[in-house]
């Protein structure tokens, strides 16, 4: 799995209440056994996967990508992963600061969140 990206876009923040932190897995390496998984089409290009029983956010998937973003908070146990960068920082609200020293993308021109 790739390092964790922290997305500060308004859509991710509104779903989670904070920024999203997600890693990703190639679709060919991802096996989902959860029968209560539900998908919500968040836009014409992307969907969000969540638990249909408890509502926990689990995945984000862009239809053109060959990988699925996995929310880091959904991973049990030690993963060895860490945040590699912050994206959509121009959308970040003023009530928190980014202080971890990781690279920040401020251009706001990214077309894909996670």
C-alpha positions, -999 to +999 in steps of 0.1 A: +000+000+000+011+035-007+020+060+021-009+079+036-021+111+020-040+137+041-068+154+021-081+187+033-108+192+006-142+204+017-159+172+005-136+149+026-139+172+056-177+172+054-179+135+053-154+129+082-155+161+103-117+165+098-093+158+070-092+123+054-061+102+058-059+074+033-036+049+019-044+029-013-043-006-026-042-018-062-076-033-070-061-066-081-046-069-045-077-058-026-102-084-014-133-071+004-152-098+024-176-075+041-212-082+030-226-050+046-204-027+025-224+000+008-213+024-019-224+060-023-219+078-056-204+110-044-199+125-079-201+114-115-164+104-111-161+088-077-178+068-050-174+063-012-175+029+005-189+026+040-202+000+064-239-004+060-243-014+096-224+012+116-218+039+089-180+039+092-162+055+062-139+028+047-130+035+010-129+062-017-128+051-054-124+071-086-139+053-115-108+057-137-083+045-112-070+010-108-066+014-071-090+020-042-082+045-014-085+029+021-091+052+050-062+048+074-084+049+105-101+017+093-068-004+095-065-025+126-031-029+142+002-016+132+006-008+095+040+008+093+025+036+071+029+073+077+016+105+061+036+114+031+019+147+021-011+170+025-034+178-005-061+203-011-047+225+017-063+256+002-096+242+014-084+237+050-104+256+076-087+280+100-093+260+132-064+236+128-028+238+118-006+213+099+025+209+120+039+175+110+065+189+085+052+168+056+050+183+021+019+205+015+003+209-019-013+244-020-021+247-057-057+236-053-056+223-089-056+186-081-084+167-099-084+136-077-086+136-039-072+104-026 
